[in-house]
Amino acid sequence: MAPVIKALSARPAIRQQVLLTGQHIGLTHTFGPVTADELGLDLRDKSVPELRKTLTEAIAGYLAPHRPDLIIVQGDTTSALAGALAARRCGIPVAHVEAGLRSHQRQPWPEESNRIAIDAMSDLLFAPTEVAAANLAAEPRVTGSVHVTGNSGIDALLHARDPAAGPCPQAERRTILVTCHRRENRAETLARICAALKRLVEQMPVRIVLPLHPNRHIRAAIKAVLTDTPHISLVEPLPYADMVRLMEASWLILTDSGGLQEEGPALGRPVLVMRDVTERTEAPANVALVGTEPSAILSAVHRLLMDEVHYARMSRPVLPFGDGHAAPRIARLIEDYVAGRVTVAL
Protein backbone atom coordinates (compact mmCIF):
# COMPACT_ATOMS: atom_id res chain seq x y z
CA MET A 1 0.00 0.00 0.00
CA ALA A 2 2.93 2.40 0.52
CA PRO A 3 3.26 3.20 -3.23
CA VAL A 4 -0.50 3.87 -3.43
CA ILE A 5 -0.37 6.14 -0.39
CA LYS A 6 2.59 8.00 -1.90
CA ALA A 7 0.81 8.38 -5.25
CA LEU A 8 -2.34 9.69 -3.55
CA SER A 9 -0.23 12.16 -1.56
CA ALA A 10 0.87 13.74 -4.84
CA ARG A 11 -2.75 14.62 -5.67
CA PRO A 12 -3.84 17.80 -3.84
CA ALA A 13 -7.54 16.96 -4.23
CA ILE A 14 -7.10 13.85 -2.08
CA ARG A 15 -6.86 13.85 1.71
CA GLN A 16 -6.08 10.46 3.18
CA GLN A 17 -5.63 8.71 6.50
CA VAL A 18 -3.94 5.35 7.11
CA LEU A 19 -5.31 2.93 9.70
CA LEU A 20 -3.16 0.03 10.94
CA THR A 21 -5.01 -3.00 12.28
CA GLY A 22 -2.04 -4.56 14.05
CA GLN A 23 -1.50 -7.40 11.58
CA HIS A 24 2.06 -6.10 11.19
CA ILE A 25 3.93 -4.04 13.77
CA GLY A 26 6.35 -1.14 13.42
CA LEU A 27 4.69 0.51 10.41
CA THR A 28 3.46 3.77 11.96
CA HIS A 29 6.08 5.97 10.28
CA THR A 30 6.36 4.01 7.03
CA PHE A 31 4.18 6.21 4.85
CA GLY A 32 6.14 9.43 4.55
CA PRO A 33 4.08 12.56 5.20
CA VAL A 34 0.95 10.53 5.99
CA THR A 35 0.78 9.55 9.64
CA ALA A 36 -0.93 6.31 10.53
CA ASP A 37 -3.44 5.62 13.28
CA GLU A 38 -3.38 2.27 15.07
CA LEU A 39 -6.27 0.31 16.50
CA GLY A 40 -4.15 -0.89 19.41
CA LEU A 41 -5.94 -4.22 19.78
CA ASP A 42 -4.61 -7.39 21.40
CA LEU A 43 -5.25 -9.93 18.65
CA ARG A 44 -3.17 -12.79 20.00
CA ASP A 45 -4.65 -16.29 20.12
CA LYS A 46 -7.96 -15.32 18.53
CA SER A 47 -9.67 -17.63 16.06
CA VAL A 48 -10.34 -16.36 12.55
CA PRO A 49 -14.05 -15.64 13.29
CA GLU A 50 -13.05 -13.82 16.49
CA LEU A 51 -10.45 -11.79 14.59
CA ARG A 52 -12.97 -10.84 11.91
CA LYS A 53 -15.59 -9.77 14.45
CA THR A 54 -13.16 -7.81 16.65
CA LEU A 55 -11.54 -6.02 13.72
CA THR A 56 -14.81 -5.24 11.95
CA GLU A 57 -16.27 -3.63 15.06
CA ALA A 58 -13.11 -1.66 15.79
CA ILE A 59 -12.71 -0.41 12.20
CA ALA A 60 -16.40 0.54 12.01
CA GLY A 61 -15.97 2.49 15.24
CA TYR A 62 -13.03 4.32 13.71
CA LEU A 63 -14.79 5.07 10.42
CA ALA A 64 -18.04 6.38 11.91
CA PRO A 65 -16.73 9.81 13.00
CA HIS A 66 -14.35 10.19 10.04
CA ARG A 67 -16.90 9.39 7.28
CA PRO A 68 -14.42 9.03 4.41
CA ASP A 69 -15.59 9.04 0.79
CA LEU A 70 -13.78 5.78 0.13
CA ILE A 71 -11.95 3.06 2.05
CA ILE A 72 -9.10 1.16 0.36
CA VAL A 73 -8.17 -2.37 1.40
CA GLN A 74 -5.43 -4.58 -0.03
CA GLY A 75 -5.09 -8.31 -0.43
CA ASP A 76 -6.94 -11.19 1.17
CA THR A 77 -6.23 -11.04 4.90
CA THR A 78 -8.76 -11.02 7.70
CA SER A 79 -7.81 -7.35 8.16
CA ALA A 80 -8.79 -6.59 4.57
CA LEU A 81 -12.10 -8.42 4.89
CA ALA A 82 -12.87 -6.65 8.17
CA GLY A 83 -12.12 -3.31 6.55
CA ALA A 84 -14.54 -4.02 3.71
CA LEU A 85 -17.23 -5.28 6.10
CA ALA A 86 -16.83 -2.21 8.32
CA ALA A 87 -17.05 0.11 5.34
CA ARG A 88 -20.24 -1.56 4.14
CA ARG A 89 -21.69 -1.33 7.65
CA CYS A 90 -21.01 2.42 7.59
CA GLY A 91 -22.27 2.93 4.01
CA ILE A 92 -18.82 3.78 2.65
CA PRO A 93 -17.67 2.63 -0.81
CA VAL A 94 -14.77 0.15 -0.99
CA ALA A 95 -11.74 -0.02 -3.28
CA HIS A 96 -9.81 -3.30 -3.42
CA VAL A 97 -6.14 -3.32 -4.38
CA GLU A 98 -5.05 -6.75 -5.68
CA ALA A 99 -8.55 -7.80 -6.69
CA GLY A 100 -9.49 -10.92 -8.62
CA LEU A 101 -6.86 -13.42 -7.47
CA ARG A 102 -8.36 -16.92 -7.38
CA SER A 103 -7.05 -20.40 -6.66
CA HIS A 104 -10.54 -21.74 -7.59
CA GLN A 105 -10.35 -24.12 -4.64
CA ARG A 106 -12.28 -23.48 -1.45
CA GLN A 107 -9.96 -24.81 1.22
CA PRO A 108 -10.48 -24.73 4.98
CA TRP A 109 -8.27 -21.61 4.94
CA PRO A 110 -9.81 -18.15 4.86
CA GLU A 111 -7.92 -16.40 2.04
CA GLU A 112 -9.96 -17.57 -0.96
CA SER A 113 -13.26 -16.84 0.80
CA ASN A 114 -11.89 -13.45 1.87
CA ARG A 115 -10.95 -12.57 -1.71
CA ILE A 116 -14.36 -13.51 -3.05
CA ALA A 117 -16.22 -11.63 -0.31
CA ILE A 118 -14.12 -8.46 -0.59
CA ASP A 119 -14.51 -8.32 -4.37
CA ALA A 120 -18.29 -8.75 -4.07
CA MET A 121 -18.41 -5.75 -1.72
CA SER A 122 -16.07 -3.51 -3.73
CA ASP A 123 -17.01 -0.53 -5.88
CA LEU A 124 -13.53 -0.14 -7.40
CA LEU A 125 -11.51 -3.29 -8.15
CA PHE A 126 -7.85 -2.95 -9.10
CA ALA A 127 -6.86 -6.23 -10.76
CA PRO A 128 -3.12 -6.84 -11.12
CA THR A 129 -3.44 -8.82 -14.37
CA GLU A 130 -5.83 -9.65 -17.18
CA VAL A 131 -6.25 -13.11 -15.64
CA ALA A 132 -7.44 -11.54 -12.40
CA ALA A 133 -9.81 -9.27 -14.32
CA ALA A 134 -11.24 -12.29 -16.15
CA ASN A 135 -11.87 -13.99 -12.81
CA LEU A 136 -13.90 -10.97 -11.71
CA ALA A 137 -15.84 -10.85 -14.97
CA ALA A 138 -16.91 -14.46 -14.42
CA GLU A 139 -18.46 -13.76 -11.01
CA PRO A 140 -22.02 -12.36 -11.06
CA ARG A 141 -21.67 -11.02 -7.50
CA VAL A 142 -18.95 -8.60 -8.64
CA THR A 143 -20.73 -5.42 -9.68
CA GLY A 144 -18.02 -2.81 -9.17
CA SER A 145 -15.80 -1.17 -11.75
CA VAL A 146 -12.81 -3.39 -12.69
CA HIS A 147 -9.49 -1.90 -13.80
CA VAL A 148 -6.27 -3.73 -14.72
CA THR A 149 -3.51 -1.74 -13.03
CA GLY A 150 -0.69 -4.13 -12.18
CA ASN A 151 0.18 -4.87 -8.56
CA SER A 152 1.51 -2.00 -6.46
CA GLY A 153 3.71 -4.53 -4.63
CA ILE A 154 5.90 -4.58 -7.75
CA ASP A 155 6.12 -0.77 -7.55
CA ALA A 156 7.49 -1.11 -4.02
CA LEU A 157 9.92 -3.84 -5.04
CA LEU A 158 11.40 -1.98 -8.00
CA HIS A 159 11.77 1.16 -5.90
CA ALA A 160 13.60 -0.72 -3.14
CA ARG A 161 15.84 -2.95 -5.27
CA ASP A 162 19.48 -2.25 -6.05
CA PRO A 163 19.70 -1.61 -9.80
CA ALA A 164 23.37 -2.62 -9.70
CA ALA A 165 22.66 -6.05 -8.22
CA GLY A 166 23.98 -8.73 -10.54
CA PRO A 167 23.79 -12.50 -10.61
CA CYS A 168 24.33 -14.31 -7.32
CA PRO A 169 28.05 -14.96 -6.82
CA GLN A 170 29.01 -18.62 -6.74
CA ALA A 171 29.82 -19.73 -3.22
CA GLU A 172 30.63 -23.01 -1.51
CA ARG A 173 27.04 -23.11 -0.27
CA ARG A 174 24.34 -21.36 -2.26
CA THR A 175 21.83 -19.29 -0.32
CA ILE A 176 18.18 -20.30 -0.21
CA LEU A 177 15.72 -17.77 1.21
CA VAL A 178 12.88 -19.60 2.97
CA THR A 179 9.63 -18.16 4.29
CA CYS A 180 6.71 -20.13 5.70
CA HIS A 181 3.61 -18.74 7.40
CA ARG A 182 0.34 -19.82 5.79
CA ARG A 183 -2.38 -21.45 7.88
CA GLU A 184 -2.50 -24.36 5.46
CA ASN A 185 1.16 -25.08 6.28
CA ARG A 186 0.93 -25.47 10.03
CA ALA A 187 1.04 -28.45 12.42
CA GLU A 188 2.12 -31.67 10.63
CA THR A 189 2.65 -29.84 7.35
CA LEU A 190 5.08 -27.41 8.97
CA ALA A 191 6.89 -30.36 10.54
CA ARG A 192 7.32 -31.90 7.07
CA ILE A 193 8.68 -28.63 5.69
CA CYS A 194 11.18 -28.32 8.55
CA ALA A 195 12.29 -31.91 7.97
CA ALA A 196 12.86 -31.08 4.30
CA LEU A 197 14.95 -28.03 5.19
CA LYS A 198 17.19 -30.10 7.46
CA ARG A 199 17.70 -32.67 4.72
CA LEU A 200 18.49 -29.93 2.19
CA VAL A 201 21.45 -28.58 4.15
CA GLU A 202 22.62 -32.09 5.04
CA GLN A 203 22.53 -33.45 1.50
CA MET A 204 23.27 -30.45 -0.74
CA PRO A 205 25.76 -27.56 -0.82
CA VAL A 206 23.22 -24.94 0.28
CA ARG A 207 22.63 -22.68 3.24
CA ILE A 208 19.21 -21.46 4.36
CA VAL A 209 18.20 -18.05 5.68
CA LEU A 210 14.71 -18.14 7.23
CA PRO A 211 13.16 -14.90 8.54
CA LEU A 212 10.78 -15.98 11.30
CA HIS A 213 7.13 -14.95 11.05
CA PRO A 214 5.86 -12.77 13.94
CA ASN A 215 3.19 -15.37 14.82
CA ARG A 216 4.54 -16.90 18.01
CA HIS A 217 3.12 -20.36 17.34
CA ILE A 218 4.79 -20.59 13.92
CA ARG A 219 8.05 -19.25 15.36
CA ALA A 220 8.03 -21.75 18.20
CA ALA A 221 7.35 -24.70 15.89
CA ILE A 222 10.17 -23.77 13.51
CA LYS A 223 12.67 -22.97 16.27
CA ALA A 224 11.93 -26.24 18.04
CA VAL A 225 13.14 -28.20 14.99
CA LEU A 226 15.71 -25.95 13.30
CA THR A 227 17.50 -24.01 16.06
CA ASP A 228 21.26 -24.70 16.00
CA THR A 229 21.02 -26.66 12.75
CA PRO A 230 24.27 -26.13 10.82
CA HIS A 231 23.86 -23.97 7.72
CA ILE A 232 20.37 -22.78 8.72
CA SER A 233 20.06 -19.21 9.99
CA LEU A 234 16.83 -18.26 11.73
CA VAL A 235 16.58 -14.46 11.72
CA GLU A 236 14.07 -11.90 12.93
CA PRO A 237 11.63 -10.32 10.46
CA LEU A 238 13.53 -7.93 8.21
CA PRO A 239 12.69 -4.37 7.16
CA TYR A 240 11.45 -4.38 3.59
CA ALA A 241 14.60 -2.94 2.01
CA ASP A 242 16.73 -5.56 3.80
CA MET A 243 14.36 -8.31 2.65
CA VAL A 244 14.73 -7.14 -0.95
CA ARG A 245 18.51 -7.23 -0.61
CA LEU A 246 18.27 -10.77 0.78
CA MET A 247 16.11 -11.81 -2.18
CA GLU A 248 18.66 -10.34 -4.58
CA ALA A 249 21.50 -12.18 -2.81
CA SER A 250 19.70 -15.52 -2.85
CA TRP A 251 20.25 -18.33 -5.33
CA LEU A 252 16.70 -19.64 -4.80
CA ILE A 253 13.49 -18.66 -2.98
CA LEU A 254 11.53 -21.43 -1.25
CA THR A 255 8.27 -20.07 0.09
CA ASP A 256 4.52 -20.26 0.64
CA SER A 257 4.18 -16.47 0.32
CA GLY A 258 2.00 -14.92 -2.36
CA GLY A 259 4.10 -11.75 -2.49
CA LEU A 260 7.34 -13.63 -3.08
CA GLN A 261 5.72 -15.46 -6.00
CA GLU A 262 5.54 -12.04 -7.66
CA GLU A 263 8.77 -10.52 -6.36
CA GLY A 264 11.05 -13.45 -7.18
CA PRO A 265 10.30 -13.43 -10.93
CA ALA A 266 10.74 -9.65 -11.05
CA LEU A 267 14.23 -10.07 -9.57
CA GLY A 268 15.11 -13.06 -11.73
CA ARG A 269 15.16 -15.53 -8.85
CA PRO A 270 13.64 -19.02 -9.14
CA VAL A 271 10.70 -19.54 -6.77
CA LEU A 272 9.61 -22.95 -5.50
CA VAL A 273 6.20 -22.67 -3.87
CA MET A 274 5.46 -24.97 -0.93
CA ARG A 275 1.76 -25.25 -1.72
CA ASP A 276 -0.47 -27.47 -3.83
CA VAL A 277 -2.46 -24.58 -5.34
CA THR A 278 -1.92 -20.87 -5.88
CA GLU A 279 -4.14 -17.88 -6.53
CA ARG A 280 -1.42 -16.46 -8.80
CA THR A 281 -2.21 -18.68 -11.76
CA GLU A 282 -0.31 -16.63 -14.36
CA ALA A 283 2.49 -19.18 -13.75
CA PRO A 284 5.64 -17.56 -15.14
CA ALA A 285 8.50 -19.94 -15.91
CA ASN A 286 10.33 -18.74 -12.79
CA VAL A 287 7.72 -20.24 -10.42
CA ALA A 288 6.89 -23.89 -9.71
CA LEU A 289 4.51 -25.48 -7.22
CA VAL A 290 6.31 -28.24 -5.31
CA GLY A 291 3.91 -28.99 -2.44
CA THR A 292 5.09 -29.81 1.06
CA GLU A 293 6.36 -33.39 0.83
CA PRO A 294 10.09 -33.46 1.65
CA SER A 295 10.93 -35.72 -1.29
CA ALA A 296 9.30 -33.32 -3.77
CA ILE A 297 11.04 -30.28 -2.27
CA LEU A 298 14.44 -32.00 -2.32
CA SER A 299 13.93 -33.22 -5.88
CA ALA A 300 13.06 -29.73 -7.15
CA VAL A 301 16.08 -28.12 -5.46
CA HIS A 302 18.39 -30.91 -6.65
CA ARG A 303 17.29 -30.40 -10.25
CA LEU A 304 18.11 -26.69 -10.03
CA LEU A 305 21.55 -27.56 -8.68
CA MET A 306 22.32 -30.12 -11.34
CA ASP A 307 20.60 -28.70 -14.44
CA GLU A 308 22.15 -25.37 -15.46
CA VAL A 309 19.74 -24.92 -18.37
CA HIS A 310 16.75 -25.42 -16.10
CA TYR A 311 18.17 -22.97 -13.55
CA ALA A 312 18.85 -20.39 -16.26
CA ARG A 313 15.26 -20.75 -17.54
CA MET A 314 13.91 -20.05 -14.05
CA SER A 315 16.27 -17.10 -13.50
CA ARG A 316 15.17 -14.75 -16.27
CA PRO A 317 13.60 -11.56 -14.87
CA VAL A 318 9.96 -11.17 -15.91
CA LEU A 319 7.15 -8.84 -14.85
CA PRO A 320 3.84 -10.67 -15.28
CA PHE A 321 2.31 -9.01 -12.22
CA GLY A 322 3.02 -5.34 -12.94
CA ASP A 323 5.40 -2.92 -14.57
CA GLY A 324 6.12 -0.77 -11.51
CA HIS A 325 3.55 1.91 -12.34
CA ALA A 326 0.43 0.47 -10.73
CA ALA A 327 0.20 3.01 -7.91
CA PRO A 328 -0.14 6.11 -10.15
CA ARG A 329 -2.86 4.34 -12.14
CA ILE A 330 -4.71 3.43 -8.94
CA ALA A 331 -4.38 6.96 -7.57
CA ARG A 332 -5.78 8.49 -10.78
CA LEU A 333 -8.75 6.12 -10.76
CA ILE A 334 -9.44 6.87 -7.10
CA GLU A 335 -9.31 10.61 -7.71
CA ASP A 336 -11.69 10.24 -10.65
CA TYR A 337 -14.07 8.15 -8.54
CA VAL A 338 -14.09 10.59 -5.63
CA ALA A 339 -14.67 13.42 -8.09
CA GLY A 340 -17.66 11.54 -9.51
CA ARG A 341 -16.17 10.90 -12.93
CA VAL A 342 -16.51 7.10 -12.81
CA THR A 343 -19.90 5.40 -12.89
CA VAL A 344 -20.02 2.40 -10.57
CA ALA A 345 -22.82 -0.10 -10.08
CA LEU A 346 -23.61 -0.31 -6.36
C-alpha angles and dihedrals in degrees: 000000000000094000090049092049090049092049092049090049089061091061111081093200091064125078114186142183127197121218120196116205096196097253087124125024132218097036101114095107097034099100104067114228092002112088118211129225119215129213091216095211128158101232099167119133095002121142119240093259090048091049092050093049095045094047095044092053093045094047092046089052090052095046097048097075095035097050097191121195091233139009120211122206128180133211132343107297127127086252091058093048091048090051092053092046092049092049092051090048089055095043094247122142118245132222118196120206111202094023126172102033110147136176088184089222122104103214127177086263121096103229100085092045089047092053093050094046095047093049091050089054097044127105095189118036119190107198116195095212143015088254090058091047090052090053089055093047089056094056116082092200091065106090102154129101112279122210128178105223108150121246117295088214087075089053089056092046096050091047092052100041125099107246089204094057110121134186117317110272115244111254136174088259119027117224121246117191110213128190126173127172114124120126090234089061100056134105112010092003092056089048089055091050092050090049089052092051092053091050091048094059092041096051105030137046094254138114124208129219111193119183105208119236115241091239103107095213093054091045093050093049093050095043092049091061105028107034111121093007108148114251094013117106117194108199136179120260109288130227109255097255090051090048090053090051090051090051090051091049094049126099092206140006118221110186152135092215121120093208094054090053086065100035097048095059091046089056094042095248122138113244124205110193118213094212137089095226136022136199089216096078096164084097105197116200090255093067130068131175110229103167123218105285109118093226092055093047092049092046093052093049092045091054091053089051095049103034111063093181091053091048091049090051091054093045101062112114112242134170108210093145101051145329098236095264101087096110097060089049091050092047092051092050091048092050090049091049094049089048090053096246096123122068112219129185109233 
